[in-house]
């Protein structure tokens, strides 16, 4: 069954160890582009840099492009209940938590596609 990661670092380590890290980057790029939020993480990006850049992108979207942010969450299919559980009082922390939820959902898509092929 799908191993639910506890945090971003574990998720990215699992993706690397399963040789699915590049697929994860492709999925993120694909879904952001479907939401008209052009992002193009290079395949050579390190997990740490991916984590940082994704966090910054989500932070800027929450602050300046909220409607597009909500559309992105819909396109990626981040569970609404998970978003509602977050405390939005600190935008930096909120963006970090949302980034993890996005990575977790994208990882789930990649993992299932690989596991059931």
Secondary structure by P-SEA (a helix, b strand, c coil): cbbbbccaaaaaaaaaaacaaaaaaaaaaaaaaaacccccccccccaaaaaaaaaaaaaaaacccaaaaaaaaaaacccaaaaaacccccaaaaaaaaaaaaaaaaaaaaaaaaaac
